Amino acid sequence: MNKLSAIVLDCPDPVALASFYSVLTGWDVSSSTADYATISSGSVDLAFQRIEDFTAPAWPSSAKQVHIDVTVSDVAVAEKELLALGATKPSFQPGGGEWTVLADPAGHMFCLVPGGE
């Protein structure tokens, strides 16, 4: 049986990005070095790998990219907290207000999606 074990994001600072996503997801940092860090849900890891001369994804862009959707109970509260942690909010916001697009401190896009807890 195959099982998804990890999603790995390239970045300039794995420790900082693991800390950011730990706050975003509520998952604990399970390992952390200058070159590689992970947070875990217990069933899948989100990992961060240091890349020299990392270039953040462009947004918007016609290039194919991956992004993460995170369901939050209050989009405005989550947005404010994440912006204070170093996220940025691009001016291009598709979806007619159904979700909010943010970029993590390394420039990876993710969406805050409203939903119950």
MDAnalysis code that builds the backbone (N, CA, C; Angstrom):
import MDAnalysis as mda
import numpy as np

u = mda.Universe.empty(351, n_residues=117, atom_resindex=np.repeat(np.arange(117), 3), trajectory=True)
u.add_TopologyAttr("name", ["N", "CA", "C"] * 117)
u.add_TopologyAttr("resid", np.arange(1, 118))
u.add_TopologyAttr("resname", ["MET", "ASN", "LYS", "LEU", "SER", "ALA", "ILE", "VAL", "LEU", "ASP", "CYS", "PRO", "ASP", "PRO", "VAL", "ALA", "LEU", "ALA", "SER", "PHE", "TYR", "SER", "VAL", "LEU", "THR", "GLY", "TRP", "ASP", "VAL", "SER", "SER", "SER", "THR", "ALA", "ASP", "TYR", "ALA", "THR", "ILE", "SER", "SER", "GLY", "SER", "VAL", "ASP", "LEU", "ALA", "PHE", "GLN", "ARG", "ILE", "GLU", "ASP", "PHE", "THR", "ALA", "PRO", "ALA", "TRP", "PRO", "SER", "SER", "ALA", "LYS", "GLN", "VAL", "HIS", "ILE", "ASP", "VAL", "THR", "VAL", "SER", "ASP", "VAL", "ALA", "VAL", "ALA", "GLU", "LYS", "GLU", "LEU", "LEU", "ALA", "LEU", "GLY", "ALA", "THR", "LYS", "PRO", "SER", "PHE", "GLN", "PRO", "GLY", "GLY", "GLY", "GLU", "TRP", "THR", "VAL", "LEU", "ALA", "ASP", "PRO", "ALA", "GLY", "HIS", "MET", "PHE", "CYS", "LEU", "VAL", "PRO", "GLY", "GLY", "GLU"])
u.atoms.positions = np.array([
    [0.842, -1.177, 0.000],
    [0.000, 0.000, 0.000],
    [0.885, 1.238, 0.000],
    [0.590, 2.170, -0.874],
    [1.329, 3.416, -0.945],
    [0.742, 4.420, 0.022],
    [1.595, 5.284, 0.535],
    [1.151, 6.287, 1.497],
    [1.941, 7.570, 1.285],
    [1.252, 8.682, 1.188],
    [1.919, 9.979, 1.126],
    [2.547, 10.235, 2.484],
    [3.858, 10.436, 2.511],
    [4.545, 10.615, 3.792],
    [4.974, 12.046, 4.048],
    [5.270, 12.807, 2.971],
    [5.738, 14.174, 3.185],
    [5.544, 15.011, 1.936],
    [5.354, 16.288, 2.160],
    [5.385, 17.310, 1.118],
    [6.548, 18.214, 1.496],
    [7.460, 18.464, 0.556],
    [8.677, 19.206, 0.848],
    [8.678, 20.513, 0.064],
    [8.878, 21.622, 0.783],
    [8.981, 22.940, 0.157],
    [10.426, 23.409, 0.199],
    [10.950, 23.836, -0.944],
    [12.267, 24.455, -0.988],
    [12.164, 25.850, -0.383],
    [13.236, 26.294, 0.279],
    [13.211, 27.600, 0.921],
    [14.627, 28.034, 1.317],
    [14.795, 29.291, 1.708],
    [16.117, 29.735, 2.152],
    [16.396, 29.441, 3.625],
    [15.358, 29.258, 4.457],
    [15.541, 29.091, 5.903],
    [14.531, 28.079, 6.442],
    [14.883, 26.787, 6.455],
    [13.950, 25.750, 6.896],
    [13.437, 25.927, 8.326],
    [14.296, 26.353, 9.238],
    [13.886, 26.510, 10.636],
    [12.795, 27.567, 10.760],
    [13.002, 28.705, 10.114],
    [12.008, 29.787, 10.175],
    [10.696, 29.372, 9.521],
    [10.769, 28.699, 8.380],
    [9.544, 28.308, 7.694],
    [8.797, 27.213, 8.454],
    [9.526, 26.284, 9.077],
    [8.879, 25.274, 9.912],
    [8.140, 25.930, 11.071],
    [8.746, 26.928, 11.669],
    [8.104, 27.650, 12.765],
    [6.832, 28.353, 12.284],
    [6.888, 29.000, 11.130],
    [5.730, 29.677, 10.557],
    [4.586, 28.684, 10.329],
    [4.881, 27.574, 9.656],
    [3.838, 26.592, 9.351],
    [3.363, 25.846, 10.595],
    [4.186, 25.766, 11.615],
    [3.754, 25.183, 12.876],
    [2.626, 26.013, 13.477],
    [2.780, 27.327, 13.425],
    [1.720, 28.224, 13.918],
    [0.488, 28.102, 13.021],
    [0.701, 28.096, 11.702],
    [-0.411, 28.028, 10.756],
    [-1.245, 26.765, 10.925],
    [-0.589, 25.617, 11.104],
    [-1.303, 24.334, 11.139],
    [-1.600, 23.810, 12.538],
    [-0.835, 24.292, 13.525],
    [-0.951, 23.730, 14.864],
    [-0.150, 22.448, 15.032],
    [0.618, 22.052, 14.004],
    [1.444, 20.851, 14.069],
    [2.748, 21.172, 14.776],
    [3.317, 20.186, 15.445],
    [4.591, 20.361, 16.138],
    [5.761, 20.227, 15.173],
    [6.834, 20.980, 15.449],
    [8.086, 20.803, 14.723],
    [8.671, 19.475, 15.195],
    [8.874, 18.538, 14.266],
    [9.357, 17.212, 14.643],
    [10.848, 17.032, 14.418],
    [11.450, 17.848, 13.564],
    [12.901, 17.862, 13.398],
    [13.306, 19.209, 12.821],
    [14.527, 19.615, 13.127],
    [14.945, 20.940, 12.699],
    [16.468, 21.040, 12.661],
    [17.002, 21.295, 11.468],
    [18.412, 21.619, 11.301],
    [18.492, 22.820, 10.364],
    [19.666, 23.341, 10.169],
    [19.830, 24.485, 9.276],
    [19.465, 24.144, 7.833],
    [19.525, 22.858, 7.464],
    [19.265, 22.462, 6.086],
    [17.912, 21.810, 5.844],
    [17.249, 21.323, 6.915],
    [16.005, 20.585, 6.716],
    [15.206, 20.593, 8.015],
    [13.923, 20.878, 7.908],
    [13.060, 20.864, 9.089],
    [11.712, 20.282, 8.698],
    [11.019, 19.680, 9.660],
    [9.706, 19.111, 9.392],
    [8.730, 19.455, 10.513],
    [7.472, 19.532, 10.118],
    [6.369, 19.557, 11.071],
    [5.509, 18.359, 10.711],
    [4.749, 17.851, 11.675],
    [4.021, 16.624, 11.409],
    [2.617, 16.647, 12.002],
    [1.702, 16.042, 11.242],
    [0.331, 15.849, 11.715],
    [0.202, 14.504, 12.415],
    [1.252, 13.700, 12.335],
    [1.194, 12.329, 12.826],
    [1.018, 11.341, 11.691],
    [0.422, 11.796, 10.586],
    [0.254, 10.900, 9.443],
    [0.992, 11.393, 8.200],
    [1.261, 12.668, 8.122],
    [2.011, 13.223, 7.000],
    [2.885, 14.361, 7.521],
    [4.056, 14.531, 6.918],
    [4.960, 15.616, 7.287],
    [4.907, 16.714, 6.237],
    [5.092, 17.932, 6.693],
    [5.351, 19.062, 5.814],
    [6.793, 19.442, 6.109],
    [7.639, 19.339, 5.099],
    [9.074, 19.524, 5.306],
    [9.582, 20.723, 4.517],
    [10.711, 21.245, 4.974],
    [11.301, 22.452, 4.410],
    [12.782, 22.195, 4.193],
    [13.221, 22.384, 2.958],
    [14.581, 22.051, 2.552],
    [15.307, 23.313, 2.095],
    [16.467, 23.582, 2.679],
    [17.235, 24.779, 2.323],
    [17.835, 24.615, 0.933],
    [17.647, 25.635, 0.119],
    [18.185, 25.688, -1.235],
    [18.977, 26.989, -1.367],
    [20.227, 26.867, -1.763],
    [21.032, 28.060, -2.025],
    [20.399, 28.835, -3.174],
    [20.411, 30.144, -3.087],
    [19.885, 31.017, -4.144],
    [18.425, 30.713, -4.481],
    [17.637, 30.383, -3.459],
    [16.214, 30.102, -3.643],
    [15.521, 31.297, -4.294],
    [14.646, 31.028, -5.246],
    [13.817, 32.049, -5.878],
    [12.364, 31.726, -5.587],
    [11.663, 32.670, -4.995],
    [10.251, 32.455, -4.642],
    [9.391, 32.350, -5.900],
    [8.300, 31.595, -5.812],
    [7.367, 31.522, -6.940],
    [6.765, 32.899, -7.230],
    [6.419, 33.147, -8.465],
    [5.768, 34.404, -8.850],
    [4.257, 34.242, -8.723],
    [3.586, 35.334, -8.396],
    [2.118, 35.307, -8.299],
    [1.567, 36.640, -8.710],
    [0.602, 36.724, -9.580],
    [0.110, 35.600, -10.381],
    [1.103, 35.253, -11.479],
    [1.004, 34.045, -11.955],
    [1.918, 33.556, -12.990],
    [1.238, 32.449, -13.769],
    [1.580, 32.348, -15.042],
    [1.036, 31.255, -15.849],
    [1.833, 29.969, -15.649],
    [2.977, 30.071, -14.947],
    [3.771, 28.877, -14.658],
    [3.001, 27.973, -13.702],
    [3.137, 26.688, -13.874],
    [2.453, 25.740, -12.996],
    [3.101, 25.774, -11.611],
    [2.275, 25.873, -10.593],
    [2.750, 25.942, -9.223],
    [1.856, 25.078, -8.338],
    [2.301, 24.866, -7.119],
    [1.541, 24.136, -6.111],
    [1.248, 25.113, -4.986],
    [0.081, 24.988, -4.379],
    [-0.201, 25.776, -3.185],
    [-0.964, 24.909, -2.190],
    [-1.012, 25.369, -0.965],
    [-1.671, 24.645, 0.117],
    [-2.942, 25.390, 0.495],
    [-4.033, 24.682, 0.720],
    [-5.263, 25.258, 1.261],
    [-5.348, 24.894, 2.730],
    [-5.653, 25.875, 3.567],
    [-5.798, 25.665, 5.006],
    [-7.174, 26.173, 5.426],
    [-7.980, 25.290, 5.992],
    [-9.297, 25.681, 6.482],
    [-9.141, 26.292, 7.864],
    [-9.705, 27.489, 8.040],
    [-9.625, 28.211, 9.313],
    [-11.028, 28.625, 9.739],
    [-11.224, 28.768, 11.033],
    [-12.546, 29.142, 11.526],
    [-12.861, 30.608, 11.274],
    [-11.849, 31.468, 11.251],
    [-12.048, 32.895, 11.023],
    [-10.912, 33.405, 10.134],
    [-11.209, 33.641, 8.871],
    [-10.187, 34.046, 7.907],
    [-9.531, 35.355, 8.321],
    [-10.295, 36.342, 8.762],
    [-9.731, 37.644, 9.128],
    [-8.757, 37.532, 10.297],
    [-9.102, 36.746, 11.292],
    [-8.221, 36.555, 12.452],
    [-6.951, 35.826, 12.036],
    [-7.099, 34.749, 11.259],
    [-5.930, 33.995, 10.799],
    [-5.031, 34.858, 9.921],
    [-5.627, 35.633, 9.041],
    [-4.850, 36.517, 8.163],
    [-4.028, 37.504, 8.985],
    [-4.638, 38.130, 9.952],
    [-3.934, 39.107, 10.789],
    [-2.760, 38.450, 11.528],
    [-2.984, 37.280, 12.103],
    [-1.931, 36.570, 12.827],
    [-0.783, 36.188, 11.900],
    [-1.107, 35.694, 10.714],
    [-0.074, 35.234, 9.785],
    [0.696, 36.391, 9.171],
    [0.033, 37.503, 8.915],
    [0.743, 38.690, 8.430],
    [1.741, 39.176, 9.475],
    [1.367, 39.098, 10.743],
    [2.281, 39.492, 11.827],
    [3.485, 38.561, 11.918],
    [3.330, 37.312, 11.446],
    [4.429, 36.341, 11.470],
    [5.313, 36.402, 10.221],
    [4.969, 37.286, 9.269],
    [5.805, 37.442, 8.085],
    [5.167, 37.046, 6.772],
    [3.924, 36.593, 6.799],
    [3.221, 36.322, 5.541],
    [2.961, 37.652, 4.837],
    [2.713, 37.578, 3.538],
    [2.316, 38.765, 2.779],
    [1.025, 38.445, 2.029],
    [0.297, 39.506, 1.693],
    [-0.963, 39.338, 0.971],
    [-0.824, 39.989, -0.401],
    [-0.778, 39.161, -1.460],
    [-0.667, 39.730, -2.794],
    [-1.929, 40.505, -3.168],
    [-1.776, 41.473, -4.041],
    [-2.937, 42.263, -4.448],
    [-3.913, 41.443, -5.286],
    [-3.414, 40.468, -6.052],
    [-4.291, 39.619, -6.855],
    [-4.947, 38.577, -5.960],
    [-6.263, 38.665, -5.819],
    [-7.046, 37.780, -4.965],
    [-8.204, 37.189, -5.782],
    [-7.981, 36.048, -6.428],
    [-9.065, 35.427, -7.195],
    [-10.105, 34.811, -6.265],
    [-11.201, 34.390, -6.813],
    [-12.184, 33.648, -6.031],
    [-13.328, 34.474, -5.493],
    [-13.362, 35.750, -5.797],
    [-14.498, 36.572, -5.379],
    [-14.715, 36.614, -3.877],
    [-13.654, 36.525, -3.088],
    [-13.777, 36.605, -1.649],
    [-14.089, 35.287, -0.968],
    [-14.155, 34.191, -1.726],
    [-14.436, 32.890, -1.112],
    [-13.248, 32.357, -0.333],
    [-12.042, 32.810, -0.631],
    [-10.827, 32.440, 0.086],
    [-9.858, 33.607, 0.016],
    [-8.817, 33.560, 0.801],
    [-7.789, 34.596, 0.814],
    [-6.449, 33.966, 0.485],
    [-5.751, 34.548, -0.478],
    [-4.429, 34.076, -0.868],
    [-3.376, 34.843, -0.074],
    [-2.450, 34.112, 0.542],
    [-1.301, 34.702, 1.219],
    [-0.045, 34.015, 0.705],
    [1.096, 34.639, 0.953],
    [2.391, 34.024, 0.663],
    [3.123, 33.862, 1.983],
    [3.750, 32.701, 2.176],
    [4.534, 32.495, 3.393],
    [5.805, 33.348, 3.336],
    [6.602, 33.405, 4.390],
    [7.789, 34.260, 4.379],
    [8.798, 33.945, 3.269],
    [8.748, 32.736, 2.699],
    [9.638, 32.387, 1.591],
    [8.984, 32.623, 0.225],
    [7.703, 33.003, 0.220],
    [7.011, 33.317, -1.024],
    [6.110, 32.240, -1.584],
    [5.951, 31.104, -0.895],
    [5.031, 30.053, -1.349],
    [3.597, 30.495, -1.082],
    [2.733, 30.286, -2.054],
    [1.339, 30.675, -1.911],
    [0.568, 29.648, -1.087],
    [-0.387, 30.135, -0.304],
    [-1.338, 29.263, 0.373],
    [-2.630, 30.026, 0.510],
    [-3.720, 29.303, 0.638],
    [-5.042, 29.923, 0.744],
    [-5.660, 29.643, 2.095],
    [-6.278, 30.664, 2.658],
    [-7.083, 30.518, 3.864],
    [-8.527, 30.336, 3.411],
    [-9.100, 29.223, 3.784],
    [-10.445, 28.857, 3.362],
    [-11.341, 28.834, 4.596],
    [-12.477, 29.536, 4.559],
    [-13.339, 29.523, 5.748],
    [-13.985, 28.171, 5.959],
    [-14.082, 27.792, 7.230],
    [-14.729, 26.523, 7.569],
    [-14.808, 26.361, 9.068],
    [-15.647, 25.471, 9.504],
    [-15.802, 25.206, 10.933],
    [-14.662, 24.400, 11.490],
    [-14.546, 24.411, 12.798],
    [-13.518, 23.610, 13.465],
    [-14.140, 22.457, 14.188],
])
